[in-house]
Amino acid sequence: MNSLIKKLPNIYYQTISSRGVTYVKSFDENKWLPEKKYAIKTNTRTIGKINSGNGAGLILFEESFLKSRPEYKNIAIVRYYDEEQKRWELRIEEDHSSEIITSLKVNSKHEVTDVISVGTYLLFTKLIEKDTLLESLKSVFPDTYKQLLSLAYYCLDECDFKSNRYALYAKEHKLPYQVPLTPTAITRLFQSVTEADELNFFSHYFESLYKANGTSRRRFWALDSTSISTYSKYLDAKFGHNKQEENIPQINIVLLTDQKTGRPLYYSRFNGSIPDISTVSFTFDNLLHIGARSFVAVMDRGYYSNDNLNEILSCGYHFLICVPLDKVDTFKDVLLEAAQAFICGDKYESAIDENVFTKKIVYEYKNKGKKLKKDLFVHVFYDQERAGAVTKHIQKRRVEVMKMLKEHMTLDGNNQSFAKKYLIQEEDGLIRINNEAFQEANSKAGIFVCVSDCIGEGKQAFYGYKDRRTVEDCFNDLKVKMSCDRFNTSSEESLPGKCFVEFIALSLHMRIEYLLRKMKENGVKLPHHSVRTILRDLQGIKTVEFGDGYSAVKTISRTQKETLKLFHVPEPVSQYRKNIAVPNMIKHARKPH
């Protein structure tokens, strides 16, 4: 191992005490200049740095140097001052996977080097240590997974992803990658993540989940989208149906989640002008080719179309989808049968507090030019109370709009659409009620229709569709609780990396949410009832770091202990760092003289 030190190029050091850093530079030779009567170093270049203002500590080699000299990649070389030889020396300490003193100072045993928060780090690390998410991160991003994971911890812990504050956060909190990153370094890290990397990650992630049985056996996966508004000049940032009703360009995000656990599984970005209904074909084609196995896609009415059903069936997946009211006439024969059945009053299902009618029909579709047939289950749900409320609302609003028209008031867009549908305005100024439109609305009031190719029981279909709220919870937590409602990246190239880090953070957040929900269902007494209050409390668990490698844990409160215990996180203990040779550990107080 020491031969590696001898094989290092010619190096010298440039210490900048005011910035607390020492640059490690290499050169080819010392060239004598006769006219100047001194020598200069030729072909100098920076190959690394030491985060120390006195020149002692671990050498952090530059990526460019490690690419040309990969034998130094997992080797930790420390510069220290040899008291006996009275000169600076280099030694090999250990590999980068261990904790290393990166700033070795003479006579600094009693100096406090840092006071850092470790509570949230312990929780996040416990949640992810045996998870397939970490396995896939290591596989697809072997060189940068610690940096990506650290940024995800920061995103989740601070709920405000501002890159200019990350370096301060890294100094005050324990992280998988402890070196503070500047905004420029974060931008470069984001830019290193490509769309191909994202898809390769999802491919590995799905395969790992299947091997580890990391998804529920009954795979009901919810698919939905949201819009992220942006002022940046991204290629896909276009005006479209903004779900936050903001009149600025947007990018649409499609997200797939496991309904039982809330685990985010896959996401994709789309041009802001593309409606939800047009994203299905690409999404399922993508899922097919990255290795997502068969599941039931649960979708709301915005995704319903015959082309989308054909695409899902052609890919070998299944669906449970809500049919919009303006398209239920496709199943009008089933609706007529359902209406007759509901009159009899024997279709009430007490478990879901709904009237349910299910009919199996034969659905014809094409796959690669071949005409195929598939059995579909049409589930019609009817709620009398909601039907009455909808009918009454139409009647009341009809009276109000008629009054506005008679008084020659200007109608806004919504009222104009309502008047056009439910009122008839004669040429002589007379206003009549459109009874035909009212009867049609009344016949559909209180009804919602779901269609599936595999769910034949009405109660199961109801629960399956109801549980799709997990994907809505994901979007709400991402945009509201985690404040990720803007991309805040400077370039198009940074967008995949920023989205990917937020996906990791969201995965951790939803894991905590799921565990909290299970604890509440089991009647466990909780010291906190939200992710935010849990993280705030755990941030108070701190350690005092001494120059000799000793780490002292500050006193932990009762609620902090209870929170750690709930998530099976061992309490931190005061100790010397592992794998560090400390010849003189302090065990007893020194004598006063």
DATA-V156036 format. One record per residue. N is the residue number from 1. RES is the residue in one letter. PSI is psi as a letter, one per 40 degrees, with the letter a starting at -180 (NA if undefined). D_LAST is the distance of its C-alpha to the last C-alpha in Angstrom with 1 decimal. Layout:
N & RES & PSI & D_LAST
N & RES & PSI & D_LAST
//
This chain:
1 & M & d & 43.5
2 & N & e & 41.8
3 & S & d & 45.3
4 & L & d & 45.4
5 & I & d & 42.8
6 & K & d & 45.0
7 & K & e & 48.0
8 & L & i & 46.6
9 & P & i & 48.6
10 & N & h & 47.4
11 & I & i & 44.7
12 & Y & i & 42.7
13 & Y & i & 40.5
14 & Q & h & 40.9
15 & T & h & 37.9
16 & I & g & 38.5
17 & S & d & 35.2
18 & S & d & 36.9
19 & R & e & 38.3
20 & G & f & 35.3
21 & V & i & 37.6
22 & T & h & 38.1
23 & Y & h & 41.7
24 & V & h & 42.5
25 & K & i & 45.8
26 & S & i & 48.1
27 & F & i & 50.6
28 & D & d & 53.4
29 & E & i & 52.8
30 & N & h & 51.9
31 & K & h & 55.2
32 & W & h & 55.6
33 & L & h & 57.6
34 & P & d & 59.3
35 & E & d & 60.5
36 & K & e & 57.0
37 & K & f & 55.3
38 & Y & i & 52.5
39 & A & i & 52.2
40 & I & i & 52.1
41 & K & h & 51.3
42 & T & i & 54.5
43 & N & f & 55.1
44 & T & i & 51.7
45 & R & i & 51.0
46 & T & h & 48.2
47 & I & e & 47.5
48 & G & a & 44.3
49 & K & i & 41.2
50 & I & h & 37.5
51 & N & g & 36.2
52 & S & h & 33.3
53 & G & e & 33.1
54 & N & e & 31.0
55 & G & e & 33.4
56 & A & i & 31.4
57 & G & a & 32.6
58 & L & h & 35.7
59 & I & h & 39.1
60 & L & h & 41.6
61 & F & i & 44.9
62 & E & i & 48.0
63 & E & d & 50.9
64 & S & d & 53.2
65 & F & d & 51.1
66 & L & d & 50.8
67 & K & d & 54.5
68 & S & d & 55.1
69 & R & g & 52.3
70 & P & e & 52.1
71 & E & e & 50.1
72 & Y & e & 47.0
73 & K & d & 47.7
74 & N & f & 45.5
75 & I & h & 42.9
76 & A & h & 39.5
77 & I & h & 38.4
78 & V & h & 34.9
79 & R & h & 34.0
80 & Y & i & 30.4
81 & Y & h & 28.6
82 & D & h & 28.1
83 & E & d & 25.0
84 & E & d & 26.4
85 & Q & e & 29.9
86 & K & f & 28.8
87 & R & i & 31.6
88 & W & h & 32.7
89 & E & i & 34.1
90 & L & i & 36.0
91 & R & i & 35.6
92 & I & h & 37.5
93 & E & c & 35.3
94 & E & a & 37.8
95 & D & i & 40.9
96 & H & e & 41.2
97 & S & e & 41.7
98 & S & i & 38.1
99 & E & h & 35.2
100 & I & i & 33.6
101 & I & h & 30.7
102 & T & e & 32.8
103 & S & g & 30.1
104 & L & h & 27.6
105 & K & i & 24.9
106 & V & h & 22.3
107 & N & f & 18.7
108 & S & f & 20.2
109 & K & d & 18.8
110 & H & e & 17.6
111 & E & h & 20.7
112 & V & h & 23.6
113 & T & d & 26.7
114 & D & i & 29.3
115 & V & h & 30.3
116 & I & i & 33.6
117 & S & h & 36.4
118 & V & e & 37.3
119 & G & d & 39.7
120 & T & d & 43.0
121 & Y & d & 42.1
122 & L & d & 41.6
123 & L & d & 45.0
124 & F & d & 47.0
125 & T & d & 45.7
126 & K & d & 46.6
127 & L & d & 50.0
128 & I & e & 50.8
129 & E & d & 49.0
130 & K & e & 52.1
131 & D & i & 54.7
132 & T & e & 57.5
133 & L & d & 56.6
134 & L & d & 53.5
135 & E & d & 55.4
136 & S & d & 58.0
137 & L & d & 55.5
138 & K & d & 53.9
139 & S & d & 57.4
140 & V & d & 58.9
141 & F & g & 55.8
142 & P & d & 53.7
143 & D & d & 51.9
144 & T & e & 51.5
145 & Y & d & 51.4
146 & K & d & 47.7
147 & Q & d & 48.3
148 & L & d & 51.4
149 & L & d & 49.6
150 & S & d & 46.8
151 & L & d & 49.3
152 & A & d & 51.1
153 & Y & d & 47.9
154 & Y & d & 47.5
155 & C & d & 51.2
156 & L & d & 51.0
157 & D & d & 47.7
158 & E & e & 48.5
159 & C & f & 52.3
160 & D & g & 52.7
161 & F & g & 52.9
162 & K & h & 52.0
163 & S & d & 50.8
164 & N & e & 49.1
165 & R & e & 46.6
166 & Y & d & 45.8
167 & A & d & 43.0
168 & L & d & 41.1
169 & Y & d & 41.8
170 & A & d & 40.6
171 & K & d & 37.2
172 & E & e & 36.8
173 & H & i & 38.4
174 & K & h & 38.2
175 & L & i & 41.4
176 & P & d & 43.0
177 & Y & h & 42.9
178 & Q & e & 39.8
179 & V & h & 40.7
180 & P & h & 42.0
181 & L & h & 45.7
182 & T & i & 47.3
183 & P & d & 50.8
184 & T & d & 52.4
185 & A & d & 50.7
186 & I & d & 51.8
187 & T & d & 55.3
188 & R & d & 55.4
189 & L & d & 54.2
190 & F & d & 57.0
191 & Q & e & 59.5
192 & S & e & 58.6
193 & V & h & 60.0
194 & T & i & 63.8
195 & E & d & 66.5
196 & A & d & 67.1
197 & D & d & 63.4
198 & E & d & 63.9
199 & L & d & 66.9
200 & N & d & 65.4
201 & F & d & 62.5
202 & F & d & 65.0
203 & S & d & 66.9
204 & H & d & 63.8
205 & Y & d & 62.7
206 & F & d & 66.0
207 & E & d & 66.2
208 & S & d & 62.7
209 & L & d & 63.5
210 & Y & d & 66.6
211 & K & d & 64.9
212 & A & e & 62.2
213 & N & f & 64.7
214 & G & e & 62.7
215 & T & i & 65.7
216 & S & i & 67.7
217 & R & d & 70.7
218 & R & g & 73.1
219 & R & g & 72.3
220 & F & h & 73.2
221 & W & h & 71.6
222 & A & h & 72.0
223 & L & h & 73.0
224 & D & i & 72.8
225 & S & i & 72.1
226 & T & i & 70.5
227 & S & h & 70.6
228 & I & h & 67.7
229 & S & i & 68.6
230 & T & i & 67.5
231 & Y & e & 68.2
232 & S & i & 67.2
233 & K & f & 70.1
234 & Y & i & 69.9
235 & L & d & 73.1
236 & D & e & 73.3
237 & A & h & 72.6
238 & K & i & 76.0
239 & F & h & 77.5
240 & G & a & 78.5
241 & H & g & 78.4
242 & N & h & 75.0
243 & K & e & 73.8
244 & Q & e & 71.6
245 & E & f & 74.7
246 & E & h & 73.0
247 & N & f & 75.4
248 & I & i & 73.3
249 & P & i & 73.4
250 & Q & i & 71.8
251 & I & h & 70.9
252 & N & h & 71.9
253 & I & h & 69.5
254 & V & h & 70.9
255 & L & h & 68.5
256 & L & h & 69.1
257 & T & i & 67.0
258 & D & h & 67.1
259 & Q & d & 68.6
260 & K & d & 66.8
261 & T & e & 63.2
262 & G & e & 63.5
263 & R & h & 62.1
264 & P & h & 63.1
265 & L & d & 64.9
266 & Y & i & 66.5
267 & Y & i & 67.2
268 & S & i & 69.4
269 & R & i & 70.0
270 & F & i & 73.5
271 & N & h & 75.3
272 & G & e & 75.2
273 & S & e & 79.0
274 & I & h & 79.5
275 & P & i & 80.2
276 & D & d & 78.7
277 & I & d & 82.1
278 & S & e & 82.0
279 & T & e & 78.6
280 & V & d & 79.5
281 & S & d & 81.3
282 & F & d & 78.5
283 & T & d & 75.8
284 & F & d & 77.5
285 & D & d & 78.6
286 & N & d & 75.0
287 & L & d & 73.7
288 & L & d & 76.4
289 & H & e & 75.3
290 & I & e & 71.5
291 & G & e & 72.1
292 & A & h & 72.0
293 & R & i & 73.9
294 & S & h & 76.5
295 & F & i & 75.4
296 & V & h & 77.0
297 & A & h & 76.5
298 & V & h & 76.6
299 & M & i & 77.7
300 & D & a & 78.9
301 & R & e & 82.3
302 & G & e & 81.3
303 & Y & e & 81.4
304 & Y & h & 84.8
305 & S & i & 87.6
306 & N & d & 89.9
307 & D & d & 88.6
308 & N & d & 85.0
309 & L & d & 86.1
310 & N & d & 88.0
311 & E & d & 84.9
312 & I & d & 82.7
313 & L & d & 85.2
314 & S & d & 85.9
315 & C & e & 82.2
316 & G & e & 82.2
317 & Y & i & 80.0
318 & H & i & 80.9
319 & F & i & 81.0
320 & L & h & 81.0
321 & I & i & 81.9
322 & C & h & 83.1
323 & V & h & 86.5
324 & P & i & 86.9
325 & L & d & 89.6
326 & D & e & 91.7
327 & K & e & 91.9
328 & V & e & 92.5
329 & D & e & 96.2
330 & T & d & 95.6
331 & F & f & 95.5
332 & K & d & 98.1
333 & D & d & 100.0
334 & V & d & 96.8
335 & L & d & 96.2
336 & L & d & 99.8
337 & E & d & 99.3
338 & A & d & 96.0
339 & A & d & 97.6
340 & Q & d & 100.3
341 & A & d & 97.8
342 & F & d & 95.6
343 & I & d & 98.7
344 & C & d & 99.1
345 & G & e & 95.7
346 & D & e & 94.6
347 & K & e & 92.0
348 & Y & h & 89.2
349 & E & h & 85.9
350 & S & d & 83.8
351 & A & d & 80.6
352 & I & e & 80.5
353 & D & f & 82.7
354 & E & i & 85.1
355 & N & h & 88.7
356 & V & h & 88.6
357 & F & h & 91.5
358 & T & h & 91.0
359 & K & h & 93.7
360 & K & h & 93.6
361 & I & i & 95.4
362 & V & h & 96.1
363 & Y & h & 94.4
364 & E & h & 95.8
365 & Y & i & 93.7
366 & K & i & 93.7
367 & N & h & 91.3
368 & K & f & 92.0
369 & G & e & 95.6
370 & K & h & 96.3
371 & K & h & 97.3
372 & L & i & 95.2
373 & K & i & 95.2
374 & K & h & 92.3
375 & D & h & 92.2
376 & L & i & 90.4
377 & F & h & 89.4
378 & V & h & 90.0
379 & H & h & 88.1
380 & V & h & 89.5
381 & F & h & 87.4
382 & Y & h & 88.9
383 & D & h & 87.3
384 & Q & d & 90.0
385 & E & d & 87.7
386 & R & d & 86.5
387 & A & d & 90.1
388 & G & d & 91.2
389 & A & d & 88.3
390 & V & d & 89.2
391 & T & d & 92.9
392 & K & d & 92.3
393 & H & d & 89.9
394 & I & d & 92.7
395 & Q & d & 95.3
396 & K & d & 93.2
397 & R & d & 92.2
398 & R & d & 95.9
399 & V & d & 97.0
400 & E & d & 94.3
401 & V & d & 95.2
402 & M & d & 98.9
403 & K & d & 98.4
404 & M & d & 96.4
405 & L & d & 99.2
406 & K & d & 101.9
407 & E & e & 100.1
408 & H & f & 99.8
409 & M & i & 96.0
410 & T & h & 94.2
411 & L & i & 92.6
412 & D & i & 89.3
413 & G & d & 89.1
414 & N & d & 88.3
415 & N & d & 91.1
416 & Q & d & 93.5
417 & S & d & 92.8
418 & F & d & 93.2
419 & A & d & 96.5
420 & K & d & 97.8
421 & K & d & 97.2
422 & Y & e & 98.3
423 & L & i & 100.8
424 & I & h & 104.1
425 & Q & h & 105.1
426 & E & i & 108.8
427 & E & d & 110.4
428 & D & e & 111.9
429 & G & e & 108.3
430 & L & h & 108.6
431 & I & h & 105.4
432 & R & i & 105.8
433 & I & h & 103.4
434 & N & g & 103.0
435 & N & d & 103.6
436 & E & d & 103.4
437 & A & d & 99.9
438 & F & d & 98.8
439 & Q & d & 100.3
440 & E & d & 98.6
441 & A & d & 95.2
442 & N & d & 96.0
443 & S & d & 96.7
444 & K & e & 93.3
445 & A & h & 91.3
446 & G & e & 88.6
447 & I & h & 88.9
448 & F & i & 86.5
449 & V & h & 87.4
450 & C & i & 85.2
451 & V & h & 86.4
452 & S & i & 85.0
453 & D & e & 86.1
454 & C & e & 84.2
455 & I & h & 83.4
456 & G & e & 86.5
457 & E & h & 85.3
458 & G & d & 85.2
459 & K & d & 82.2
460 & Q & d & 80.1
461 & A & d & 81.1
462 & F & d & 80.1
463 & Y & d & 76.6
464 & G & d & 76.2
465 & Y & d & 77.2
466 & K & d & 75.2
467 & D & e & 72.0
468 & R & e & 72.2
469 & R & e & 70.2
470 & T & d & 67.1
471 & V & d & 67.9
472 & E & d & 68.3
473 & D & d & 65.0
474 & C & d & 63.5
475 & F & d & 65.0
476 & N & d & 64.0
477 & D & d & 60.3
478 & L & d & 60.3
479 & K & d & 61.8
480 & V & d & 60.7
481 & K & d & 57.5
482 & M & e & 56.1
483 & S & f & 57.7
484 & C & f & 59.2
485 & D & e & 62.5
486 & R & i & 62.4
487 & F & d & 61.8
488 & N & f & 60.0
489 & T & i & 60.2
490 & S & e & 61.2
491 & S & i & 63.6
492 & E & d & 66.0
493 & E & d & 63.9
494 & S & e & 60.9
495 & L & d & 62.9
496 & P & d & 62.8
497 & G & d & 59.0
498 & K & d & 58.4
499 & C & d & 60.9
500 & F & d & 59.3
501 & V & d & 55.8
502 & E & d & 57.3
503 & F & d & 59.1
504 & I & d & 55.9
505 & A & d & 54.2
506 & L & d & 57.4
507 & S & d & 57.4
508 & L & d & 53.9
509 & H & d & 54.9
510 & M & d & 58.1
511 & R & d & 56.2
512 & I & d & 54.0
513 & E & d & 57.1
514 & Y & d & 58.9
515 & L & d & 56.2
516 & L & d & 55.9
517 & R & d & 59.7
518 & K & d & 59.8
519 & M & d & 57.1
520 & K & d & 59.2
521 & E & d & 62.3
522 & N & e & 60.6
523 & G & f & 59.5
524 & V & h & 55.7
525 & K & h & 53.7
526 & L & h & 52.1
527 & P & d & 49.1
528 & H & i & 50.7
529 & H & e & 54.3
530 & S & i & 54.1
531 & V & d & 52.4
532 & R & d & 51.1
533 & T & d & 49.3
534 & I & d & 47.8
535 & L & d & 46.4
536 & R & d & 45.1
537 & D & d & 43.2
538 & L & d & 41.8
539 & Q & d & 40.5
540 & G & e & 37.9
541 & I & h & 36.2
542 & K & i & 33.3
543 & T & i & 30.4
544 & V & h & 27.2
545 & E & h & 26.9
546 & F & i & 23.6
547 & G & d & 23.4
548 & D & e & 22.5
549 & G & e & 25.7
550 & Y & h & 24.5
551 & S & h & 27.0
552 & A & h & 26.2
553 & V & h & 29.4
554 & K & i & 29.7
555 & T & h & 31.2
556 & I & h & 34.9
557 & S & i & 37.6
558 & R & d & 40.4
559 & T & d & 43.1
560 & Q & d & 41.1
561 & K & d & 40.7
562 & E & d & 44.4
563 & T & d & 45.4
564 & L & d & 43.5
565 & K & d & 45.0
566 & L & d & 48.5
567 & F & e & 48.4
568 & H & f & 46.7
569 & V & h & 43.6
570 & P & i & 40.4
571 & E & h & 37.5
572 & P & i & 34.7
573 & V & i & 31.5
574 & S & h & 27.9
575 & Q & i & 27.4
576 & Y & i & 26.6
577 & R & i & 29.8
578 & K & i & 32.2
579 & N & f & 33.2
580 & I & h & 30.2
581 & A & h & 28.3
582 & V & h & 24.6
583 & P & d & 22.8
584 & N & g & 19.4
585 & M & h & 20.1
586 & I & h & 17.2
587 & K & d & 17.6
588 & H & i & 14.5
589 & A & i & 11.7
590 & R & i & 8.4
591 & K & i & 5.5
592 & P & e & 3.8
593 & H & NA & 0.0
//
